[in-house]
Amino acid sequence: MDDFGRLLGERIRSFRKRKGLSQEELAHRATFSTSFISDIERGIKSPTMESMYKISTALDISLEELFIKFQPIKKTPEGELVDSIIRKVNNLPMKELQSVNSILELLVNFRAR
């Protein structure tokens, strides 16, 4: 499959993991087989718009969120560090993302004093 299908599959996997769902749970919620979800996530199958709608509904996100892509960050030392942070937190479950966010808020608030 093309890069778009692979990237879409990666985004679906990322959202699924953030929500703490297994492929089986997502498949059940979206009324698909587990193998179909697996094939989409690996970029083997290309979902229809209806399938993407069912998946986004099962993930409790909008269709638009599936297609939003991070803006490229300039390759400065700061940009490289931001890229590194994003890669590290990208597939964390929601609970862990909330913890990371709380820690970042504490750091930002402390620095603002």
C-alpha positions in Angstrom: 0.0 0.0 0.0 1.1 3.6 -0.4 2.5 5.9 2.2 -0.9 7.4 2.9 -2.4 4.0 3.9 0.6 3.2 6.1 0.4 6.6 7.8 -3.3 6.3 8.3 -2.8 2.8 9.8 -0.2 4.2 12.2 -2.5 7.0 13.3 -5.3 4.5 14.0 -2.9 2.3 16.0 -1.7 5.4 17.9 -5.2 6.5 18.8 -6.2 3.0 19.7 -3.3 2.6 22.1 -3.9 6.1 23.6 -7.4 4.9 24.4 -6.1 1.8 26.0 -7.9 -0.5 23.5 -6.8 -3.8 22.0 -7.3 -4.5 18.3 -10.1 -6.9 19.4 -11.8 -4.2 21.5 -11.6 -1.7 18.6 -12.9 -4.3 16.1 -15.8 -5.1 18.4 -16.8 -1.4 18.8 -16.5 -0.7 15.1 -18.2 -4.0 14.1 -15.2 -5.3 12.1 -13.0 -8.4 12.4 -9.8 -8.1 14.4 -7.9 -9.1 11.2 -9.4 -6.2 9.3 -8.2 -3.7 12.0 -4.8 -5.4 12.0 -4.6 -5.1 8.2 -5.5 -1.4 8.3 -3.0 -0.6 11.0 -0.3 -2.4 9.0 -1.2 -0.6 5.8 -2.2 -3.8 4.1 -5.9 -2.8 3.5 -7.3 0.5 2.6 -10.5 1.4 4.6 -13.5 3.0 2.9 -14.8 6.3 4.2 -17.6 4.4 5.9 -15.0 2.1 7.6 -13.0 5.1 8.7 -16.1 6.7 10.1 -16.9 3.6 12.1 -13.3 3.4 13.4 -13.2 7.1 14.4 -16.6 6.7 16.2 -15.3 3.6 18.0 -12.2 5.6 19.0 -14.4 8.6 20.0 -12.5 10.9 17.7 -13.6 12.9 14.7 -12.6 11.9 11.1 -10.7 15.1 10.9 -8.4 14.0 13.7 -7.4 10.9 11.7 -6.0 13.2 9.0 -4.3 15.9 11.1 -0.6 15.7 10.7 2.0 17.3 12.9 3.7 20.3 11.2 7.3 19.6 10.4 9.6 21.2 12.9 12.8 23.0 11.8 15.9 20.9 12.3 17.4 23.0 15.0 18.6 21.5 18.3 15.3 22.6 19.9 13.3 21.1 17.0 15.2 17.9 17.3 14.4 17.7 21.0 10.7 18.4 20.4 10.7 15.7 17.7 12.3 13.3 20.2 9.7 14.1 22.9 6.8 13.6 20.5 8.2 10.2 19.4 8.5 9.1 23.0 4.9 10.1 24.0 3.2 9.4 20.7 2.0 5.8 21.6 1.5 6.2 25.4 -1.9 5.3 26.8 -4.2 8.1 27.8 -3.5 7.8 31.5 0.2 8.1 31.0 -0.3 11.0 28.5 -2.3 12.8 31.2 0.6 12.3 33.7 3.1 13.6 31.2 0.9 16.6 30.6 0.6 17.3 34.3 4.4 17.2 34.8 4.8 19.6 31.8 2.3 22.0 33.3 4.2 21.9 36.6 7.4 22.7 34.8 5.9 25.5 32.8 4.2 27.1 35.8 7.4 26.8 37.9 9.4 28.5 35.1 6.9 31.3 34.8 7.5 32.4 38.4 
